[in-house]
């Protein structure tokens, strides 16, 4: 769906989603059925599933309802009413921010795995301004989580590099109006909203590569030095911010120039490991 652009409203919605993810965030996996191939000689059936890993969705507490199952309609025997069995069913509300899974197109036949439990998608809505999916999941007790077949799983999002040059691992990027990515920079609003950090060693201009939006990213000390301006890799325990001076760079020192933005990218776990944990930019 398409709505008129409203930057201030989008920011407000994103702040609310960010706060919810901070308080109720968790990892879920969305499964979608793909192709089904049958071998006419052996009878073997191969099912392909597409798996979308969402590192931080909003997972609200479960609600319990009682369902009644009857093998036949109510039976009256000797004026005694005989009914089927009762069992408890858990339902959860999942909120998936579209930035975390921009290529995900939900269907009611999809399902969610959370905490080793399977939830059928009972219903879902697209929130305004293409910001989020609000999904009602119904727990399916006793269901097999993953059956046979091949599974395609990607840890990140495949995006096209729209910069005139190649972008390297560790580069913070933003999404342009054409849906492609370019080097982010904290000096103007148009380039400050970081979508993620380049995961591939190198993405050539005009080519597609993997962008990681959450979780731990590992690179060599030399690779981190190229984007963070460090020597010998990242400084463990340091928070890194989007650089306002150079596009596609990160820095240990938050910008202080009026008119620029403070945009947190995450924290260094070691000289080679970086925990991506972006926050909404704040203008100075």
C-alpha positions as CSV (number, residue, x, y, z in Angstrom):
1,X,0.0,0.0,0.0
2,X,1.1,3.6,-0.6
3,X,0.5,6.6,1.6
4,X,1.5,10.2,1.3
5,X,5.0,10.9,2.8
6,X,5.0,12.2,6.3
7,X,8.5,12.2,7.8
8,X,7.5,13.3,11.2
9,X,4.7,10.7,11.5
10,X,7.0,8.0,10.2
11,X,9.6,9.0,12.9
12,X,7.0,8.8,15.6
13,X,5.9,5.4,14.5
14,X,9.4,4.2,14.3
15,X,10.2,5.5,17.8
16,X,7.2,3.6,19.2
17,X,8.3,0.4,17.4
18,X,11.8,0.9,18.7
19,X,10.6,1.2,22.2
20,X,8.4,-1.9,21.9
21,X,11.3,-3.8,20.5
22,X,13.5,-2.8,23.4
23,X,10.9,-4.0,25.9
24,X,9.3,-6.9,24.1
25,X,11.9,-7.8,21.4
26,X,12.7,-11.3,20.4
27,X,13.9,-13.4,17.5
28,X,11.3,-15.2,15.3
29,X,11.4,-17.1,12.1
30,X,8.8,-16.8,9.3
31,X,8.3,-19.9,7.2
32,X,6.7,-19.7,3.7
33,X,5.9,-22.7,1.5
34,X,7.7,-22.7,-1.8
35,X,7.8,-25.3,-4.6
36,X,6.7,-28.9,-4.2
37,X,8.5,-31.5,-6.5
38,X,7.4,-35.1,-6.7
39,X,9.6,-37.9,-8.0
40,X,7.3,-40.1,-10.1
41,X,9.7,-43.1,-9.8
42,X,10.4,-43.1,-6.1
43,X,7.4,-41.2,-4.9
44,X,9.7,-38.9,-2.9
45,X,8.3,-35.4,-2.3
46,X,10.7,-32.4,-1.9
47,X,9.2,-29.3,-0.4
48,X,11.1,-26.0,-0.6
49,X,10.5,-23.4,2.1
50,X,11.6,-19.8,2.3
51,X,12.8,-18.8,5.7
52,X,13.1,-15.2,6.9
53,X,15.0,-14.7,10.2
54,X,13.9,-11.6,12.1
55,X,16.3,-10.8,14.8
56,X,14.1,-8.4,16.7
57,X,10.3,-8.5,16.4
58,X,7.9,-7.3,19.0
59,X,6.5,-10.3,20.8
60,X,3.6,-9.5,23.1
61,X,2.5,-11.8,26.0
62,X,0.4,-14.9,25.2
63,X,-3.3,-14.9,25.7
64,X,-5.1,-18.2,26.5
65,X,-8.5,-19.2,25.2
66,X,-10.4,-22.5,25.5
67,X,-11.5,-24.2,22.4
68,X,-14.1,-27.0,22.1
69,X,-13.7,-29.9,19.6
70,X,-16.7,-32.1,18.8
71,X,-16.6,-35.2,16.7
72,X,-20.3,-34.7,15.8
73,X,-22.8,-32.0,16.7
74,X,-24.1,-32.0,20.3
75,X,-25.4,-35.5,21.1
76,X,-28.4,-35.9,23.4
77,X,-28.5,-39.2,25.1
78,X,-31.0,-39.9,27.8
79,X,-31.3,-36.1,28.1
80,X,-27.6,-35.9,28.9
81,X,-25.5,-33.6,26.7
82,X,-22.3,-35.2,25.4
83,X,-19.6,-32.9,24.0
84,X,-16.1,-33.1,22.6
85,X,-12.8,-32.3,24.4
86,X,-11.7,-29.0,25.6
87,X,-8.1,-27.7,25.3
88,X,-6.2,-24.5,25.8
89,X,-4.9,-22.5,22.9
90,X,-2.3,-19.8,23.1
91,X,-2.4,-16.7,20.9
92,X,0.4,-14.1,20.5
93,X,0.6,-10.8,18.8
94,X,3.8,-10.3,16.7
95,X,4.8,-7.0,15.2
96,X,7.3,-7.1,12.4
97,X,8.9,-3.8,11.4
98,X,9.1,-3.7,7.6
99,X,12.7,-2.3,7.7
100,X,13.7,-5.6,9.3
101,X,12.3,-7.7,6.5
102,X,11.7,-5.4,3.5
103,X,11.3,-8.3,1.0
104,X,8.8,-10.2,3.2
105,X,5.3,-10.5,1.8
106,X,3.1,-12.3,4.3
107,X,0.4,-14.8,3.4
108,X,-2.1,-16.5,5.7
109,X,-0.6,-19.9,4.8
110,X,2.7,-18.8,6.4
111,X,3.7,-19.7,10.0
112,X,6.0,-18.4,12.7
113,X,8.4,-20.2,14.9
114,X,9.1,-18.6,18.3
115,X,10.8,-20.2,21.3
116,X,10.6,-23.6,19.5
117,X,6.8,-23.3,19.1
118,X,4.8,-23.1,15.9
119,X,2.3,-20.3,15.4
120,X,-0.1,-20.4,12.5
121,X,-0.9,-16.9,11.1
122,X,-4.5,-16.5,12.0
123,X,-4.7,-12.9,10.7
124,X,-2.4,-10.0,9.9
125,X,-2.6,-6.3,9.1
126,X,-0.2,-3.9,7.4
127,X,0.3,-0.9,9.6
128,X,0.1,2.6,8.0
129,X,2.9,4.0,5.9
130,X,4.3,0.4,5.2
131,X,5.9,0.5,8.7
132,X,5.0,-2.9,10.1
133,X,3.0,-6.1,10.0
134,X,0.8,-6.8,13.0
135,X,0.3,-10.5,13.1
136,X,-2.0,-12.6,15.3
137,X,-0.4,-16.1,15.7
138,X,-2.2,-19.1,17.0
139,X,-0.1,-21.7,18.7
140,X,-0.2,-25.2,17.1
141,X,0.7,-27.6,20.0
142,X,2.1,-30.9,18.9
143,X,2.9,-29.8,15.3
144,X,6.2,-30.7,13.8
145,X,8.3,-27.6,13.5
146,X,10.2,-28.4,10.3
147,X,9.5,-31.3,8.0
148,X,11.5,-32.6,5.1
149,X,12.7,-30.6,2.1
150,X,15.2,-28.0,1.4
151,X,15.2,-24.6,3.2
152,X,16.5,-21.4,1.9
153,X,17.7,-19.1,4.7
154,X,19.4,-15.7,4.6
155,X,20.9,-13.9,7.5
156,X,20.3,-10.4,6.4
157,X,18.7,-8.6,3.4
158,X,19.9,-8.7,-0.2
159,X,20.2,-5.2,-1.5
160,X,21.7,-3.5,-4.6
161,X,24.6,-1.1,-4.2
162,X,23.6,2.2,-5.8
163,X,26.9,3.9,-5.0
164,X,29.2,4.7,-7.9
165,X,32.0,2.7,-6.1
166,X,32.1,-0.6,-4.4
167,X,31.1,-0.8,-0.8
168,X,33.0,-3.0,1.7
169,X,32.2,-5.0,4.8
170,X,31.3,-2.8,7.8
171,X,30.0,0.1,5.7
172,X,26.8,1.7,7.2
173,X,24.2,2.1,4.5
174,X,20.8,3.7,4.0
175,X,17.9,2.9,1.6
176,X,17.3,5.3,-1.3
177,X,14.0,6.1,-2.9
178,X,14.7,3.5,-5.6
179,X,15.0,0.8,-3.0
180,X,18.7,0.4,-3.3
181,X,21.4,1.2,-0.7
182,X,24.1,3.8,-0.6
183,X,26.7,4.9,2.0
184,X,25.1,6.6,5.0
185,X,26.4,9.8,6.5
186,X,25.2,11.8,9.6
187,X,25.4,15.3,8.1
188,X,21.9,15.5,6.5
189,X,18.5,13.9,7.1
190,X,18.4,12.2,3.7
191,X,21.4,9.9,4.4
192,X,21.4,9.5,8.2
193,X,18.8,6.7,8.7
194,X,21.0,3.6,8.7
195,X,19.3,0.5,7.3
196,X,22.1,-1.9,8.2
197,X,25.8,-2.7,7.7
198,X,27.4,-4.4,4.8
199,X,28.0,-8.1,5.5
200,X,29.7,-9.2,2.3
201,X,33.4,-8.6,1.9
202,X,32.7,-6.4,-1.1
203,X,29.6,-5.3,-3.1
204,X,30.4,-4.0,-6.5
205,X,28.5,-0.9,-7.8
206,X,25.2,-2.0,-9.3
207,X,25.4,-5.5,-7.8
208,X,23.5,-7.1,-5.0
209,X,24.9,-8.1,-1.7
210,X,24.0,-8.9,1.9
211,X,23.1,-6.1,4.4
212,X,22.9,-7.1,8.1
213,X,20.4,-5.2,10.2
214,X,20.8,-6.8,13.6
215,X,23.1,-9.1,15.6
216,X,26.8,-9.7,15.5
217,X,28.9,-9.0,12.5
218,X,32.5,-10.3,12.3
219,X,35.3,-8.8,10.1
220,X,39.1,-8.7,10.3
221,X,40.9,-5.9,12.2
222,X,42.1,-4.6,8.8
223,X,38.5,-4.5,7.5
224,X,37.2,-2.6,10.6
225,X,40.1,-0.2,10.4
226,X,39.0,0.8,6.9
227,X,35.5,1.9,8.0
228,X,36.1,2.9,11.6
229,X,39.4,4.7,11.3
230,X,40.9,2.6,14.0
231,X,44.3,0.7,14.2
232,X,44.2,-2.9,15.1
233,X,40.4,-3.3,14.9
234,X,37.5,-2.1,17.1
235,X,37.8,-1.1,20.7
236,X,35.9,-3.6,22.8
237,X,33.0,-2.0,24.8
238,X,33.0,1.2,22.7
239,X,29.8,2.5,21.2
240,X,30.2,3.5,17.5
241,X,28.2,6.2,15.7
242,X,27.6,7.1,12.1
243,X,30.3,9.5,10.9
244,X,29.2,13.0,9.8
245,X,32.5,13.8,8.0
246,X,32.8,10.9,5.6
247,X,30.1,8.7,4.0
248,X,30.0,5.1,4.9
249,X,32.2,5.4,7.9
250,X,31.7,4.8,11.7
251,X,33.3,6.6,14.6
252,X,33.9,6.2,18.3
253,X,33.1,9.9,18.8
254,X,29.6,11.1,18.2
255,X,29.2,14.2,16.0
256,X,29.0,17.5,17.8
257,X,28.5,19.9,14.9
258,X,25.1,21.7,15.0
259,X,22.8,20.5,12.3
260,X,24.4,17.1,12.1
261,X,22.9,13.9,13.7
262,X,23.9,11.5,16.4
263,X,23.1,8.0,15.0
264,X,24.2,5.0,17.1
265,X,25.2,2.0,15.2
266,X,26.1,-0.5,17.9
267,X,28.8,-1.6,20.3
268,X,32.1,-3.5,19.7
269,X,32.3,-6.9,21.4
270,X,35.9,-7.4,20.5
271,X,38.4,-6.1,18.0
272,X,36.7,-8.2,15.3
273,X,33.1,-8.5,16.5
274,X,30.4,-5.8,16.3
275,X,26.9,-6.0,17.7
276,X,24.6,-4.0,15.4
277,X,22.1,-2.1,17.5
278,X,21.0,1.0,15.6
279,X,18.9,3.8,17.2
280,X,16.9,6.6,15.6
281,X,19.1,9.6,14.8
282,X,18.9,12.7,16.9
283,X,19.6,16.1,15.3
284,X,22.0,18.4,17.1
